[in-house]
């Protein structure tokens, strides 16, 4: 069963060359508590044309997409962060 993407808070670094680097993500867990995670590594999948991602999200050239590694309860997890620049909202799938 596919999970719906959830809105999240993201702290990013913006370099002078225009690149965006995700640093931290904060998400509300199932109990309503805010959980913060440091992004340990990422891969930028942005600007590769319009397509459907493996998690069912449809993106275009204006969507920032990052596959990120976080540590959750001692285990590494892969998440995807999406930022549609005209909406100014970050979304996460895992």
C-alpha positions in Angstrom: 0.0 0.0 0.0 1.4 3.4 -1.0 1.8 6.0 1.7 0.8 9.6 0.9 3.6 12.1 1.1 3.6 14.1 4.2 4.5 17.8 4.6 7.8 18.3 6.5 10.1 21.0 7.7 13.5 21.0 5.9 16.7 23.0 6.8 18.8 23.6 3.7 22.0 25.2 2.7 21.9 27.3 -0.4 25.2 27.7 -2.2 26.2 30.7 -4.2 26.1 28.6 -7.4 22.4 28.0 -6.8 22.6 24.4 -5.5 20.4 23.4 -2.6 21.8 21.0 0.1 19.3 19.4 2.5 20.8 19.3 6.0 17.9 18.4 8.4 14.3 17.2 8.3 11.6 17.5 10.9 8.5 15.4 10.7 5.5 14.8 12.9 5.3 11.2 13.9 2.2 9.0 14.3 1.9 10.2 18.0 1.9 13.9 17.0 5.4 14.5 18.3 8.0 16.4 16.2 11.1 14.3 15.3 14.2 15.8 13.8 16.8 13.9 11.7 20.1 14.9 10.4 20.6 14.0 6.7 23.7 11.8 6.6 24.0 11.7 2.8 21.9 12.6 -0.2 21.6 12.3 -4.0 20.1 15.1 -6.1 17.6 13.7 -8.6 16.3 17.1 -9.8 16.1 18.5 -13.3 15.9 15.2 -15.2 12.6 15.8 -16.9 9.0 14.9 -16.1 8.5 11.4 -14.7 6.9 9.3 -12.1 9.1 8.3 -9.2 9.2 4.8 -7.7 7.0 5.9 -4.8 4.3 7.2 -7.2 5.1 10.9 -7.0 4.9 12.7 -10.4 7.6 15.4 -10.8 8.7 17.8 -13.5 11.8 20.0 -14.1 10.9 22.5 -11.5 10.7 19.9 -8.7 13.7 19.6 -6.4 14.1 15.9 -5.5 16.6 14.4 -3.1 17.1 10.8 -2.0 18.4 11.1 1.6 19.8 8.8 4.2 18.7 9.4 7.8 19.3 7.4 11.0 16.1 6.4 12.8 16.5 4.4 16.1 20.0 3.3 15.1 18.9 2.1 11.6 19.6 3.9 8.3 16.5 4.8 6.3 16.1 6.1 2.8 13.7 8.9 2.3 12.8 11.2 -0.6 12.3 14.9 -0.2 10.3 16.8 -2.8 10.1 20.6 -3.2 7.7 22.0 -5.8 9.2 25.5 -6.1 5.9 27.2 -7.0 4.2 25.7 -3.9 7.0 26.4 -1.4 6.2 23.2 0.5 8.5 20.3 1.2 7.1 16.8 1.1 8.6 13.5 2.2 8.0 9.8 1.3 9.8 6.9 2.9 
